[in-house]
């Protein structure tokens, strides 16, 4: 075959490649993905890369060539020729290769895993068109602070440039070389810088001295950023977001936490915000949490069919290890009104918080007569006298509904009994208290009047799933608060020890709890009140009704 024939065939191949380039660019309009090669100089400047290392002759993947030094406008991202490319030159390079002259090595700059052609753009185009996977190249590595991959786009380049700026301002790559703070959206590193700057400010307040920038950066990474990442890893949250990074989630979490705090009117722990995002993303793995909890508490074998499931509170706390730390009721939510009974409920909440070294979150449903400033001052003053932390939130709507909605952010709900149901059957059925107790996923401390010092308790126990929850709480209170415990179970006959009481005794003794056990005959309500008086107890622990809901009416 003559050279003229070879050239004509090569020109035909060029024209076919041109049509493919046109189609590729048309498709790009629909997908939104750029088909342009990257400019090496633009990328280098953005990444502030200058140090060069000669890596010699290598076989490099053609798919990893993403840009060019001078001809980035002449070819598409896959090195198909555009209309500005010289047809004759492209065809002659193809002919030279087909005549066994071969393709000489190209010259490239390497940034991370990506390559940019210094010399040999047509050879790359021909090699790709002929289906080659690699090409020989003289490689000069240009060192960058951040990793570069072949899928780099213009948006990605902006992010990389912002990352380099962040590294230069924080020196985190020198202070913590293992740190990977990659994000997938532009503008996020400014948020991270704000976090570090705020951390430096509060460190200065806490330490009562000037804090050096490098010290603040390292402390932020170790004490703020990493604990969040460890929580995220333990929960497996990133599996739900395969195209996002841990730093993406850290920033997202911070923004989510700010939104929640604005909505609730309270300061939230990072762990609370993580749990909420896990719940929203479907990562709150109840079966796993239940399995972990069941291994630690045999009472969890029953009682998961109702809503909220009777064992829900215990399951969550055991899985979290709350009992081991002595913080079962760290966050105490109390309804704060403008009447005396509400302030007594607040007093009761502070007694619990003192025993738990916890905090008090108040909720006040405002009306047209509410003086929010006066309420806030009275609330803060009460907590300050007891060296407790807490916040009072104001909201509108139905008190019981708001308490239920906010229950999941807290460990114990405290309310005065000023709204308790009357003796009428229908009023009991419609009672907000009744619905509140059925729907709330947290234990409720109902305060009838003067607050209790919580020195001695009667546990009313009938062996039902809800009673098991009361037994669990009573065990904790007796163990950590050193509260004297009297266990009451109604017997069918005098002198009998009901099976439910045996169950309670076994459970308590397995936790090294000493208690007094009584088994009177007769109506439960009357005997509970008699036991309180006879045994000098100051509060009652019970799990609600273990029988049919209709019995609640009578």
C-alpha positions as CSV (number, residue, x, y, z in Angstrom):
1,X,0.0,0.0,0.0
2,X,1.4,3.4,-1.0
3,X,2.1,6.2,1.5
4,X,-0.6,8.2,-0.2
5,X,-3.1,5.4,0.5
6,X,-1.9,5.2,4.1
7,X,-2.4,9.0,4.5
8,X,-5.9,8.9,3.0
9,X,-6.9,6.1,5.4
10,X,-5.4,8.1,8.3
11,X,-7.3,11.2,7.3
12,X,-10.5,9.1,7.3
13,X,-9.6,7.9,10.8
14,X,-9.1,11.5,11.8
15,X,-12.6,12.5,10.5
16,X,-14.2,9.6,12.4
17,X,-12.4,10.7,15.6
18,X,-13.7,14.3,15.0
19,X,-17.3,13.0,14.8
20,X,-16.8,11.2,18.0
21,X,-15.5,14.4,19.6
22,X,-18.6,16.3,18.4
23,X,-20.8,13.6,19.9
24,X,-18.9,13.7,23.1
25,X,-19.4,17.4,23.4
26,X,-23.1,17.2,22.7
27,X,-23.5,14.6,25.4
28,X,-21.6,16.8,27.8
29,X,-24.4,19.4,27.5
30,X,-26.9,16.8,28.9
31,X,-24.6,15.4,31.6
32,X,-23.1,18.6,32.8
33,X,-19.6,17.1,32.8
34,X,-16.9,19.1,31.1
35,X,-15.1,17.4,28.2
36,X,-12.2,20.0,28.2
37,X,-8.7,19.2,29.0
38,X,-7.2,21.0,32.0
39,X,-4.6,23.7,31.6
40,X,-1.4,22.6,33.4
41,X,-0.4,26.1,34.3
42,X,-3.8,26.9,35.7
43,X,-3.8,23.8,37.9
44,X,-0.2,24.3,39.0
45,X,-0.9,27.9,40.1
46,X,-4.0,26.9,41.9
47,X,-2.2,24.1,43.7
48,X,0.9,26.3,44.3
49,X,3.1,23.5,43.1
50,X,6.6,24.2,42.0
51,X,9.1,21.6,43.3
52,X,10.1,19.2,40.5
53,X,11.5,15.7,40.6
54,X,12.8,13.8,37.5
55,X,11.1,10.4,37.5
56,X,12.6,9.1,34.2
57,X,11.1,7.0,31.5
58,X,7.9,5.2,32.5
59,X,4.8,3.5,31.1
60,X,1.9,5.6,32.2
61,X,-1.9,5.0,31.9
62,X,-3.5,7.0,29.1
63,X,-6.6,7.4,31.2
64,X,-4.6,9.3,33.7
65,X,-3.6,12.1,31.3
66,X,-6.1,14.9,32.0
67,X,-4.5,18.0,30.6
68,X,-1.8,19.7,28.5
69,X,0.7,22.5,28.9
70,X,-0.1,24.3,25.6
71,X,-2.7,22.4,23.6
72,X,-5.5,21.9,26.1
73,X,-7.9,23.6,23.7
74,X,-7.1,21.4,20.8
75,X,-8.4,18.1,22.2
76,X,-11.2,16.8,24.4
77,X,-10.7,15.3,27.8
78,X,-10.3,11.9,26.1
79,X,-7.9,13.4,23.6
80,X,-10.2,13.3,20.6
81,X,-9.2,16.0,18.1
82,X,-11.3,19.2,18.0
83,X,-11.8,21.2,14.7
84,X,-8.8,23.4,15.5
85,X,-6.4,20.4,15.4
86,X,-4.3,20.1,12.2
87,X,-5.7,17.3,10.2
88,X,-2.5,16.6,8.2
89,X,-0.3,16.4,11.3
90,X,-2.6,14.1,13.2
91,X,-2.8,11.8,10.1
92,X,1.0,11.7,9.6
93,X,1.5,10.7,13.2
94,X,-1.0,7.8,12.7
95,X,0.8,6.8,9.5
96,X,4.2,6.8,11.2
97,X,2.9,4.5,13.9
98,X,1.2,2.1,11.4
99,X,4.5,1.9,9.4
100,X,6.2,0.5,12.5
101,X,8.1,3.7,13.1
102,X,6.4,3.7,16.4
103,X,5.4,6.4,18.8
104,X,8.4,8.1,20.5
105,X,8.0,8.8,24.3
106,X,6.0,11.8,25.3
107,X,7.0,14.3,27.9
108,X,4.6,14.9,30.9
109,X,4.3,16.6,34.2
110,X,2.9,14.5,37.0
111,X,0.7,16.0,39.7
112,X,-0.4,13.2,42.1
113,X,-1.9,10.5,39.9
114,X,-2.7,12.9,37.0
115,X,-0.5,13.7,34.1
116,X,-0.2,16.8,31.8
117,X,1.3,16.6,28.4
118,X,4.3,18.9,27.8
119,X,5.2,17.4,24.4
120,X,3.3,14.7,22.4
121,X,-0.4,15.6,22.5
122,X,-1.0,14.1,19.0
123,X,0.8,10.9,20.0
124,X,-1.6,10.6,23.0
125,X,-4.6,11.1,20.8
126,X,-3.4,8.5,18.3
127,X,-2.5,6.0,21.1
128,X,-6.0,6.3,22.6
129,X,-7.7,6.0,19.2
130,X,-5.7,2.8,18.6
131,X,-6.9,1.4,21.9
132,X,-3.6,1.5,23.8
133,X,-3.8,1.4,27.6
134,X,-0.4,2.9,28.3
135,X,2.2,5.1,26.6
136,X,5.9,5.6,27.3
137,X,6.6,9.0,28.9
138,X,9.5,11.0,30.3
139,X,7.9,12.0,33.7
140,X,8.7,15.0,35.8
141,X,6.8,15.0,39.1
142,X,5.6,18.3,40.4
143,X,5.0,18.0,44.2
144,X,1.7,19.2,45.5
145,X,0.5,19.4,49.1
146,X,-2.8,17.8,48.2
147,X,-3.5,14.5,46.3
148,X,-4.7,14.8,42.7
149,X,-6.6,12.1,40.9
150,X,-7.4,11.7,37.2
151,X,-11.1,12.4,37.7
152,X,-10.2,16.0,38.7
153,X,-12.8,18.6,37.4
154,X,-12.8,22.4,37.5
155,X,-14.9,22.4,40.7
156,X,-12.5,19.8,42.1
157,X,-9.6,22.1,41.2
158,X,-11.2,25.0,43.2
159,X,-11.6,22.7,46.2
160,X,-8.0,21.6,45.9
161,X,-6.9,25.2,45.8
162,X,-9.0,26.0,48.8
163,X,-7.5,23.0,50.6
164,X,-4.0,24.2,49.9
165,X,-4.9,27.6,51.3
166,X,-6.3,26.0,54.4
167,X,-3.1,23.9,54.9
168,X,-0.9,27.0,54.5
169,X,-3.0,28.9,57.0
170,X,-3.3,26.1,59.6
171,X,-0.1,24.0,59.0
172,X,-2.3,21.0,59.9
173,X,-0.4,18.8,57.4
174,X,2.8,19.5,59.4
175,X,1.2,19.4,62.9
176,X,-0.8,16.3,62.1
177,X,0.6,14.6,59.0
178,X,-2.0,11.8,59.1
179,X,-4.9,14.3,58.9
180,X,-7.1,14.0,55.8
181,X,-9.5,16.9,55.6
182,X,-10.7,16.5,52.1
183,X,-14.1,17.9,51.2
184,X,-16.3,17.5,48.1
185,X,-17.8,21.0,47.8
186,X,-16.3,24.5,47.4
187,X,-16.4,27.0,50.2
188,X,-16.2,24.5,53.1
189,X,-12.7,25.3,54.3
190,X,-13.7,28.7,55.4
191,X,-16.2,27.0,57.7
192,X,-13.3,24.9,59.1
193,X,-11.2,28.0,59.6
194,X,-14.0,29.6,61.5
195,X,-14.2,26.5,63.8
196,X,-10.4,26.7,64.5
197,X,-10.5,30.4,65.2
198,X,-13.5,30.0,67.5
199,X,-11.7,27.2,69.3
200,X,-8.6,29.3,69.8
201,X,-10.7,32.0,71.3
202,X,-12.5,29.7,73.8
203,X,-9.2,28.0,74.6
204,X,-7.9,31.4,75.7
205,X,-10.9,31.8,78.0
206,X,-10.6,28.3,79.4
207,X,-6.8,28.5,80.0
208,X,-6.8,32.2,80.9
209,X,-3.9,32.9,78.6
210,X,-3.0,33.6,75.0
211,X,-3.1,30.5,72.9
212,X,-0.7,30.2,70.0
213,X,-2.3,29.4,66.6
214,X,-0.4,26.1,66.1
215,X,-1.4,25.0,69.5
216,X,-5.1,25.8,68.8
217,X,-5.0,24.0,65.5
218,X,-3.6,20.8,67.0
219,X,-6.0,21.0,70.0
220,X,-9.0,21.5,67.7
221,X,-8.0,18.5,65.6
222,X,-7.4,16.2,68.6
223,X,-10.2,17.3,70.9
224,X,-13.0,18.5,68.6
225,X,-12.6,17.1,65.1
226,X,-11.3,13.6,65.8
227,X,-13.9,12.7,68.5
228,X,-16.6,13.5,66.0
229,X,-15.0,11.4,63.3
230,X,-14.6,8.5,65.8
231,X,-18.3,8.7,66.6
232,X,-19.2,8.7,62.9
233,X,-17.0,5.6,62.3
234,X,-18.5,3.7,65.2
235,X,-22.0,4.3,63.9
236,X,-21.0,3.4,60.3
237,X,-22.7,6.6,59.1
238,X,-20.4,7.1,56.1
239,X,-21.6,3.9,54.5
240,X,-24.9,5.8,53.8
241,X,-22.9,8.6,52.0
242,X,-20.4,6.8,49.8
243,X,-19.6,9.9,47.7
244,X,-18.9,12.1,50.7
245,X,-15.9,12.4,53.1
246,X,-15.7,12.4,56.8
247,X,-14.9,16.1,56.8
248,X,-18.0,16.7,54.7
249,X,-20.0,15.1,57.4
250,X,-18.2,17.0,60.2
251,X,-19.2,20.3,58.5
252,X,-22.7,19.1,57.8
253,X,-23.0,18.0,61.4
254,X,-22.0,21.4,62.6
255,X,-24.6,23.1,60.4
256,X,-27.2,20.6,61.5
257,X,-26.4,21.1,65.1
258,X,-26.8,24.9,64.7
259,X,-30.2,24.4,63.1
260,X,-31.4,22.1,65.9
261,X,-30.1,24.4,68.6
262,X,-32.0,27.3,67.0
263,X,-35.2,25.2,66.7
264,X,-35.0,23.8,70.2
265,X,-33.6,26.8,72.1
266,X,-31.0,24.6,73.8
267,X,-27.3,23.8,73.4
268,X,-26.8,20.3,72.1
269,X,-23.9,17.9,72.6
270,X,-22.1,16.7,69.5
271,X,-23.2,13.2,70.3
272,X,-26.9,14.3,70.3
273,X,-26.5,15.8,66.8
274,X,-24.7,12.7,65.5
275,X,-27.5,10.5,66.9
276,X,-30.1,12.7,65.2
277,X,-28.4,12.5,61.8
278,X,-27.9,8.8,62.2
279,X,-31.6,8.5,62.9
280,X,-32.5,10.6,59.8
281,X,-30.1,8.7,57.5
282,X,-31.4,5.3,58.7
283,X,-28.2,4.3,60.4
284,X,-29.7,4.1,63.9
285,X,-29.4,0.4,64.0
286,X,-32.0,-0.8,66.5
287,X,-31.4,-4.5,66.1
288,X,-27.6,-4.1,66.8
289,X,-28.3,-1.8,69.7
290,X,-30.8,-4.3,71.1
291,X,-28.4,-7.2,70.7
292,X,-25.7,-5.3,72.6
293,X,-28.1,-4.3,75.3
294,X,-29.6,-7.8,75.7
295,X,-26.2,-9.2,76.4
296,X,-26.0,-6.9,79.4
297,X,-29.6,-7.1,80.7
298,X,-31.7,-10.3,80.6
299,X,-35.0,-8.3,81.2
300,X,-34.8,-7.1,77.6
301,X,-36.2,-10.5,76.3
302,X,-39.8,-9.2,76.5
303,X,-41.8,-6.0,76.0
304,X,-40.8,-4.6,72.5
305,X,-44.2,-4.8,70.9
306,X,-45.8,-1.6,72.2
307,X,-45.1,2.0,71.1
308,X,-43.0,3.4,72.4
309,X,-41.6,-0.1,73.2
310,X,-41.3,-0.5,77.0
311,X,-37.7,-1.6,76.7
312,X,-36.7,1.3,74.4
313,X,-35.2,3.5,77.0
314,X,-33.2,0.7,78.7
315,X,-32.0,-0.7,75.3
316,X,-30.6,2.7,74.3
317,X,-29.0,3.4,77.6
318,X,-27.4,0.0,77.9
319,X,-26.0,0.1,74.4
320,X,-24.5,3.5,75.2
321,X,-23.0,2.3,78.5
322,X,-24.8,5.0,80.4
323,X,-25.2,2.9,83.5
324,X,-21.5,2.2,83.6
325,X,-20.8,5.9,83.8
326,X,-23.5,6.7,86.3
327,X,-25.3,9.1,84.0
328,X,-28.6,7.6,83.2
329,X,-30.5,10.9,83.5
330,X,-27.9,13.4,82.3
331,X,-30.4,15.6,80.5
332,X,-33.5,16.4,82.6
333,X,-36.4,18.1,80.8
334,X,-38.9,20.0,83.0
335,X,-42.0,21.8,82.2
336,X,-41.8,25.3,83.8
337,X,-45.0,27.3,84.2
338,X,-45.8,30.4,86.2
339,X,-47.5,28.6,89.0
340,X,-46.1,27.3,92.3
341,X,-46.5,23.7,91.3
342,X,-44.3,24.2,88.2
343,X,-41.5,25.8,90.3
344,X,-41.7,22.8,92.6
345,X,-41.3,20.6,89.5
346,X,-38.2,22.6,88.6
347,X,-36.9,22.1,92.2
348,X,-37.4,18.4,91.8
349,X,-35.5,18.4,88.4
350,X,-32.6,20.2,90.0
351,X,-32.4,17.5,92.8
352,X,-32.1,14.8,90.1
353,X,-29.6,16.8,88.1
354,X,-27.4,17.3,91.2
355,X,-27.4,13.5,91.8
356,X,-26.5,12.9,88.1
357,X,-24.1,15.7,87.7
358,X,-26.4,16.6,84.8
359,X,-28.1,19.6,83.3
360,X,-31.7,20.9,83.4
361,X,-33.5,21.8,80.2
362,X,-36.7,23.8,80.9
363,X,-39.6,24.3,78.6
364,X,-42.2,27.1,79.0
365,X,-45.3,27.4,76.8
366,X,-45.8,31.1,76.4
367,X,-49.0,33.0,76.5
368,X,-49.9,36.7,76.1
369,X,-49.0,37.4,79.7
370,X,-45.6,35.7,79.7
371,X,-42.7,37.8,80.8
372,X,-39.9,35.9,79.2
373,X,-37.1,38.0,80.7
374,X,-38.5,37.5,84.2
375,X,-39.0,33.7,83.6
376,X,-35.5,33.3,82.3
377,X,-33.9,35.2,85.2
378,X,-35.8,33.1,87.8
379,X,-34.8,29.9,86.0
380,X,-31.2,30.8,85.7
381,X,-31.1,32.0,89.3
382,X,-32.5,28.7,90.6
383,X,-29.8,26.7,88.7
384,X,-27.0,29.1,89.6
385,X,-27.7,28.6,93.3
386,X,-27.1,24.9,92.9
387,X,-24.1,25.2,90.6
388,X,-26.1,23.5,87.8
389,X,-26.0,24.2,84.0
390,X,-29.2,24.4,82.0
391,X,-31.3,26.4,79.6
392,X,-34.9,27.5,79.4
393,X,-36.6,27.3,76.0
394,X,-39.8,29.1,75.0
395,X,-42.4,27.6,72.6
396,X,-46.0,27.7,71.7
397,X,-48.6,25.0,71.3
398,X,-49.8,22.1,73.5
399,X,-47.6,21.4,76.5
400,X,-47.9,17.6,76.4
401,X,-47.2,17.5,72.6
402,X,-44.2,19.7,73.0
403,X,-42.8,17.6,75.8
404,X,-43.3,14.4,73.7
405,X,-41.6,16.0,70.7
406,X,-38.6,17.1,72.8
407,X,-38.4,13.9,74.8
408,X,-35.9,12.2,72.5
409,X,-33.3,14.9,73.3
410,X,-33.5,14.2,77.0
411,X,-33.3,11.3,79.5
412,X,-36.0,12.2,82.1
413,X,-39.1,14.3,81.9
414,X,-40.3,16.1,85.0
415,X,-43.8,17.6,85.2
416,X,-46.1,18.8,88.0
417,X,-49.4,17.0,88.4
418,X,-51.5,20.2,88.1
419,X,-53.0,18.8,84.9
420,X,-53.7,15.3,86.2
421,X,-57.0,13.6,85.0
422,X,-60.1,13.8,87.1
423,X,-62.2,10.8,88.2
424,X,-64.6,11.0,85.2
425,X,-64.2,8.1,82.8
426,X,-64.4,10.1,79.6
427,X,-62.2,12.8,80.9
428,X,-59.6,10.2,81.8
429,X,-59.8,8.9,78.3
430,X,-59.2,12.3,76.8
431,X,-56.6,13.3,79.4
432,X,-53.5,14.9,78.1
433,X,-51.6,13.2,80.9
434,X,-52.8,9.7,79.8
435,X,-51.8,10.2,76.2
436,X,-48.5,11.8,77.3
437,X,-47.6,8.8,79.4
438,X,-48.5,6.4,76.6
439,X,-46.6,8.3,73.9
440,X,-43.4,9.5,75.6
441,X,-40.3,7.5,75.0
442,X,-38.6,8.5,78.2
443,X,-39.3,8.0,82.0
444,X,-41.6,10.6,83.5
445,X,-41.2,12.1,87.0
446,X,-44.6,13.3,88.1
447,X,-44.4,15.8,90.9
448,X,-47.6,16.1,93.1
449,X,-46.4,18.9,95.3
450,X,-43.3,19.4,97.5
451,X,-40.2,18.0,95.9
452,X,-38.8,14.7,97.2
453,X,-35.2,14.4,98.5
454,X,-35.1,10.9,96.9
455,X,-33.9,9.1,99.9
456,X,-36.2,6.1,99.9
457,X,-38.5,4.7,97.2
458,X,-41.3,2.2,96.8
459,X,-41.0,0.1,93.7
460,X,-44.4,-1.2,92.6
461,X,-43.6,-4.3,90.6
462,X,-46.0,-6.7,88.9
463,X,-43.6,-8.4,86.4
464,X,-45.0,-6.7,83.3
465,X,-42.8,-5.3,80.6
466,X,-43.3,-1.8,81.8
467,X,-42.7,-2.9,85.4
468,X,-39.4,-4.3,84.2
469,X,-38.4,-0.8,83.1
470,X,-39.2,0.5,86.5
471,X,-37.1,-2.3,88.1
472,X,-34.2,-1.3,85.8
473,X,-34.4,2.3,86.9
474,X,-34.9,1.4,90.6
475,X,-31.8,-0.8,90.4
476,X,-29.8,2.1,89.0
477,X,-31.2,4.6,91.6
478,X,-30.5,2.3,94.5
479,X,-27.0,1.6,93.3
480,X,-25.8,5.0,92.2
481,X,-27.9,7.3,94.4
482,X,-27.7,5.0,97.5
483,X,-31.5,5.2,97.7
484,X,-33.3,2.8,100.1
485,X,-35.6,0.5,98.2
486,X,-38.8,-1.2,99.1
487,X,-40.2,-3.6,96.5
488,X,-44.0,-4.1,96.6
489,X,-45.8,-6.8,94.8
490,X,-49.5,-7.6,95.3
491,X,-50.0,-11.2,96.5
492,X,-53.1,-13.3,96.1
493,X,-52.8,-14.8,99.6
494,X,-51.2,-13.7,102.8
495,X,-47.7,-15.0,103.3
496,X,-47.2,-15.8,99.6
497,X,-44.1,-14.5,97.7
498,X,-45.4,-13.8,94.2
499,X,-43.3,-15.1,91.3
500,X,-43.0,-11.5,90.1
501,X,-41.3,-10.6,93.4
502,X,-38.9,-13.5,93.1
503,X,-38.0,-12.2,89.7
504,X,-37.3,-8.7,91.1
505,X,-35.3,-10.2,94.0
506,X,-33.1,-12.2,91.6
507,X,-32.5,-9.2,89.4
508,X,-31.6,-6.8,92.2
509,X,-29.4,-9.3,93.9
510,X,-27.5,-9.9,90.7
511,X,-26.6,-6.2,90.8
512,X,-25.7,-6.4,94.5
513,X,-28.7,-4.3,95.5
514,X,-30.2,-4.8,99.0
515,X,-33.9,-4.1,99.3
516,X,-36.9,-4.8,101.5
517,X,-39.6,-6.9,100.0
518,X,-43.3,-6.8,100.9
519,X,-46.3,-8.6,99.3
520,X,-49.6,-7.3,100.7
521,X,-53.0,-8.5,99.6
522,X,-55.6,-6.1,98.2
523,X,-55.8,-3.2,95.8
524,X,-52.5,-2.0,94.4
525,X,-53.1,1.8,94.7
526,X,-54.1,1.7,98.4
527,X,-51.2,-0.6,99.3
528,X,-48.7,1.5,97.5
529,X,-49.7,4.6,99.4
530,X,-49.8,2.7,102.7
531,X,-46.2,1.4,102.0
532,X,-45.0,4.9,101.4
533,X,-46.3,6.0,104.8
534,X,-45.3,2.9,106.7
535,X,-41.8,2.6,105.3
536,X,-41.1,6.4,105.3
537,X,-40.5,6.6,101.6
538,X,-40.6,9.8,99.6
539,X,-41.3,8.7,96.1
540,X,-42.7,5.9,94.0
541,X,-41.2,4.0,91.0
542,X,-43.7,2.2,88.8
543,X,-43.9,1.2,85.2
544,X,-47.5,2.2,84.4
545,X,-50.3,-0.3,83.8
546,X,-49.4,-3.8,83.0
547,X,-53.0,-4.7,82.0
548,X,-55.5,-3.9,79.3
549,X,-55.8,-0.2,78.5
550,X,-59.5,-0.2,79.2
551,X,-58.7,-0.8,82.9
552,X,-57.0,2.6,82.9
553,X,-60.4,4.2,82.7
554,X,-61.8,2.8,86.0
